[in-house]
Amino acid sequence: DTAVSQTPKYLVTQMGNDKSIKCEQNLGHDTMYWYKQDSKKFLKIMFSYNNKELIINETVPNRFSPKSPDKAHLNLHINSLELGDSAVYFCASRPRFDEQFFGPGTRLTVL
Amino acid sequence: QKEVEQDPGPLSVPEGAIVSLNCTYSNSAFQYFMWYRQYSRKGPELLMYTYSSGNKEDGRFTAQVDKSSKYISLFIRDSQPSDSATYLCAMSLIDDKIIFGKGTRLHILP
């Protein structure tokens, strides 16, 4: 019954590795997002997709590449991980004008 | 000037007290105003949203928007320990990305 799900929940990896985080929503929403929340709890938008099309691409390094195979999925691939990438990454989906539904988050730790 | 300003706290109040959380913003075009609650190690969840000035009440929670002052507030009456969380204000234009405040950490002391 989970509306927005993310996998994995925790990810610990070495600098320089490539990793992916998966997100799925079963709410039928057209728009999905990736957010990064740093250690100070600041929630910053990274990407937004609407019906598999990239809508928002904030100032994010090219090492981050979102992929939306269909409307219900938005995955995040990160190349050459750096220490500063350590954060909690939230996926969210949003019906038009209304609230966003957040996933449980993926806590990424880069060693 | 940042688009949305919010005092990060932490704010500690005794159980039963009235809590007042506030945000200011700079973009007068914002039309939707929201408050999210985030428990530790969880994703944010929407508490309340409004798209006009004035007050909106839901149980112990009241959201207040003053567009002329570019100021929004969330009041929590009869605060409970279970209200301890981080509260994020958020706002957006129609059909646009949501801009979040940095969040205020609230502790309700039993």
HADDOCK unambig.tbl for C-alpha pairs under 7 A between the chains (distance, minus, plus):
assign (segid A and resid 41 and name CA) (segid B and resid 102 and name CA) 6.40 0.50 0.50
assign (segid A and resid 41 and name CA) (segid B and resid 103 and name CA) 6.94 0.50 0.50
assign (segid A and resid 42 and name CA) (segid B and resid 102 and name CA) 4.70 0.50 0.50
assign (segid A and resid 43 and name CA) (segid B and resid 100 and name CA) 6.46 0.50 0.50
assign (segid A and resid 43 and name CA) (segid B and resid 102 and name CA) 6.76 0.50 0.50
assign (segid A and resid 96 and name CA) (segid B and resid 95 and name CA) 6.39 0.50 0.50
assign (segid A and resid 97 and name CA) (segid B and resid 94 and name CA) 6.12 0.50 0.50
assign (segid A and resid 97 and name CA) (segid B and resid 95 and name CA) 5.52 0.50 0.50
assign (segid A and resid 99 and name CA) (segid B and resid 46 and name CA) 6.76 0.50 0.50
assign (segid A and resid 101 and name CA) (segid B and resid 45 and name CA) 6.88 0.50 0.50
assign (segid A and resid 102 and name CA) (segid B and resid 43 and name CA) 5.57 0.50 0.50
assign (segid A and resid 102 and name CA) (segid B and resid 44 and name CA) 6.16 0.50 0.50
assign (segid A and resid 102 and name CA) (segid B and resid 45 and name CA) 6.84 0.50 0.50
assign (segid A and resid 103 and name CA) (segid B and resid 43 and name CA) 5.84 0.50 0.50
assign (segid A and resid 104 and name CA) (segid B and resid 42 and name CA) 5.36 0.50 0.50
assign (segid A and resid 104 and name CA) (segid B and resid 43 and name CA) 4.76 0.50 0.50
assign (segid A and resid 105 and name CA) (segid B and resid 42 and name CA) 6.78 0.50 0.50
assign (segid A and resid 105 and name CA) (segid B and resid 43 and name CA) 6.00 0.50 0.50
